[in-house]
C-alpha cells in the first residue's frame, strides 16, 4: 500500500492552509483527496449525491458514511501516488472502513482553540469558481490583490454558507462527539499520530514540512 497521510483536526483548524504552503515547496507528486471539495462539487453539479449531502452540509452536520465511504476508499486504492486525505475519516465508522480495507495511514492532528476556528471562519472568503476554490481572508493574513476578486482566476470571492458562526459552532460540537473518537480507534490499530499546534502559523508550517519531508 502506498503512503497515506490523513490530515486531522477541527473544521477550520487550518489543515488546508498548511497543505497548500507545503505543496508549493515540494516537487514530490501527491494525490490530494478532499471529501469536502468532492461533496461541494457534487452539490454544485446538482447530482443525486450532492442533493443528499447539501441537507447535512447546510446544517453543519456530517454527511452519512454510506454516501462517501466507498468512493473515497476506492480512490485511495486506485492511486499510484502518495495520498494526502483532508477530511476522511471523520467518524469511527469511516475510520473502521479504512482500517478494514487494509489502509493504515499516518495521521497529522492540527490543534487549535474553538474561538480561533470561529474567527477564521468569519474572515474567510473563497473563489466562487469550484474548479479553482482558492481561499482568502478579509483580514491582513491573505487578502486578494483586488478586493472581492480571485488572484488566480479572476472570479468573484464569496462566503461559504457553512462559515456562518452558528453553523461553525454546530460543526465543532459534531467534531467533539463524532470525529475526535477517530483518533482512539486509529491508535488502537497502531497508527502513528503526530500533533501540531496550529495556533502559531510559523512554527506549524515548519513542523508540518519537517514531518512531510521526514
C-alpha positions as a printed Julia matrix, in Angstrom:
214×3 Matrix{Float64}:
   0.0    0.0     0.0
   1.29   3.42   -0.94
   1.78   6.12    1.68
  -1.49   7.54    3.03
  -1.38  10.68    5.18
  -4.54  11.84    6.95
  -4.83  15.5     7.98
  -6.92  15.63   11.13
  -8.38  18.41   13.27
 -11.36  20.65   13.89
 -13.18  22.19   10.93
 -11.31  25.41   10.21
  -8.17  24.32   12.06
  -6.03  25.36    9.09
  -5.23  21.98    7.55
  -5.78  23.23    4.02
  -3.57  26.27    4.52
  -0.64  24.23    5.79
  -1.09  21.75    2.95
  -1.13  24.47    0.26
   2.04  26.01    1.67
   3.83  22.66    1.68
   2.8   21.71   -1.84
   4.3   24.95   -3.15
   7.71  23.92   -1.78
   7.94  20.28   -2.89
   8.49  18.55   -6.22
   7.0   15.3    -4.96
   3.65  14.42   -6.51
   0.69  13.71   -4.25
  -2.88  12.66   -4.84
  -4.94  15.04   -2.7
  -8.24  13.57   -1.56
 -10.59  16.18   -0.1
 -14.05  14.88    0.7
 -15.26  18.42    1.33
 -14.28  19.53   -2.16
 -15.76  16.38   -3.67
 -19.09  16.92   -1.92
 -19.22  20.66   -2.66
 -18.58  19.91   -6.33
 -21.32  17.28   -6.34
 -23.65  19.82   -4.76
 -22.76  22.46   -7.35
 -23.37  19.92  -10.12
 -26.75  19.09   -8.51
 -26.04  15.36   -8.62
 -28.06  12.92   -6.51
 -25.16  12.7    -4.07
 -24.85  16.47   -3.98
 -28.55  16.93   -3.2
 -28.34  14.47   -0.31
 -25.11  15.93    1.01
 -26.41  19.52    0.87
 -29.01  18.82    3.56
 -26.29  17.84    6.02
 -23.7   20.43    4.94
 -26.1   23.36    5.35
 -26.87  22.23    8.9
 -23.2   21.8     9.77
 -23.69  18.06   10.22
 -21.61  15.2     8.88
 -22.59  13.53    5.63
 -23.52   9.87    6.37
 -20.84   7.26    5.89
 -22.8    5.27    3.32
 -22.64   8.23    0.92
 -18.89   8.69    0.97
 -17.05   5.57    2.23
 -16.99   3.58   -0.98
 -15.83   6.31   -3.35
 -13.05   7.5    -1.03
 -11.64   4.05   -0.27
 -11.8    3.11   -3.94
  -9.93   6.3    -4.81
  -7.22   5.55   -2.26
  -6.67   2.03   -3.53
  -6.57   3.16   -7.15
  -3.97   5.87   -6.58
  -0.46   5.32   -7.9
   0.86   8.31   -5.94
   1.19   9.02   -2.2
  -2.13  10.23   -0.85
  -3.0   13.12    1.42
  -6.55  12.95    2.75
  -8.13  16.13    4.1
 -11.47  15.27    5.71
 -11.55  11.48    5.72
 -12.06   9.67    8.04
 -14.27  11.91   10.16
 -16.26   9.24   12.0
 -15.43   5.99   13.74
 -17.37   4.17   11.01
 -15.27   5.79    8.28
 -12.06   5.02   10.17
 -13.1    1.42   10.67
 -13.93   1.09    6.96
 -10.47   2.41    6.08
  -8.73   0.09    8.53
 -10.81  -2.92    7.47
  -9.73  -2.22    3.88
  -6.12  -2.62    4.98
  -5.31   1.1     4.79
  -3.12   2.13    7.74
  -2.37   5.85    7.37
  -0.12   8.28    9.16
  -2.21  10.9    10.96
  -1.22  14.55   11.47
  -3.5   16.21   14.03
  -3.77  20.03   13.82
  -4.88  21.52   17.13
  -6.4   24.99   17.66
  -8.88  26.56   20.1
 -12.59  26.94   19.19
 -12.56  30.75   19.28
  -9.75  30.8    16.72
 -11.73  28.5    14.43
 -14.84  30.71   14.66
 -12.85  33.88   13.91
 -11.09  32.25   10.96
 -14.48  31.29    9.52
 -15.71  34.88    9.88
 -12.66  36.14    7.99
 -12.68  33.55    5.19
 -13.78  34.18    1.6
 -13.41  31.71   -1.26
 -13.4   31.76   -5.04
 -16.84  31.03   -6.45
 -15.22  29.03   -9.28
 -15.44  25.43   -7.99
 -12.54  24.37  -10.21
 -10.34  26.97   -8.5
 -11.64  27.21   -4.94
  -8.77  29.43   -3.77
  -9.2   30.73   -0.22
  -8.53  34.28    1.01
  -9.23  36.34    4.13
 -10.86  39.68    4.8
  -8.05  40.49    7.27
  -4.36  41.02    6.57
  -3.37  37.34    6.6
  -4.17  36.55    2.95
  -6.23  39.28    1.26
  -6.77  39.27   -2.51
  -4.87  41.84   -4.56
  -8.17  43.26   -5.81
 -10.95  43.29   -3.23
 -13.57  40.62   -3.98
 -11.67  39.13   -6.92
  -9.65  35.89   -7.04
  -5.96  36.45   -7.83
  -5.73  33.15   -9.7
  -8.75  33.06  -11.99
 -10.44  36.47  -11.73
 -13.77  35.14  -10.44
 -15.68  36.7    -7.57
 -14.99  35.81   -3.95
 -17.87  34.7    -1.73
 -18.53  33.49    1.79
 -19.33  29.81    2.27
 -22.73  29.11    3.88
 -21.06  26.69    6.29
 -18.84  29.52    7.63
 -21.83  31.13    9.39
 -20.94  31.34   13.14
 -23.93  29.23   14.23
 -23.09  26.55   11.67
 -19.42  26.58   12.72
 -20.38  26.18   16.39
 -22.55  23.2    15.46
 -19.75  21.68   13.39
 -17.38  21.97   16.35
 -19.86  20.15   18.58
 -20.24  17.42   15.97
 -16.44  17.17   15.78
 -16.15  16.56   19.52
 -18.94  13.99   19.54
 -18.27  12.06   16.34
 -14.82  12.86   14.94
 -12.48  13.11   17.92
 -13.03   9.4    18.81
 -11.44   8.51   15.44
  -8.0    9.12   16.94
  -8.57   6.49   19.61
  -9.61   3.93   17.0
  -6.61   4.73   14.82
  -4.18   4.47   17.73
  -5.66   1.12   18.77
  -4.53  -0.22   15.38
  -1.02   1.13   15.86
  -1.48   4.11   13.54
   1.08   6.87   14.18
  -0.49  10.18   15.22
   1.6   13.38   15.14
   0.31  16.59   16.79
   0.84  20.15   15.52
  -0.23  23.29   17.41
  -1.63  25.32   14.52
  -2.31  28.47   16.55
   1.27  29.54   15.73
   1.31  29.56   11.92
   5.07  29.99   11.51
   6.02  27.13   13.81
   3.22  24.93   12.49
   4.34  25.47    8.89
   7.9   24.4     9.73
   6.77  21.39   11.77
   4.42  20.19    9.05
   7.13  20.46    6.39
   9.51  18.52    8.63
   7.01  15.71    9.08
   6.19  15.54    5.37
   9.86  15.52    4.36
  10.91  13.1     7.09
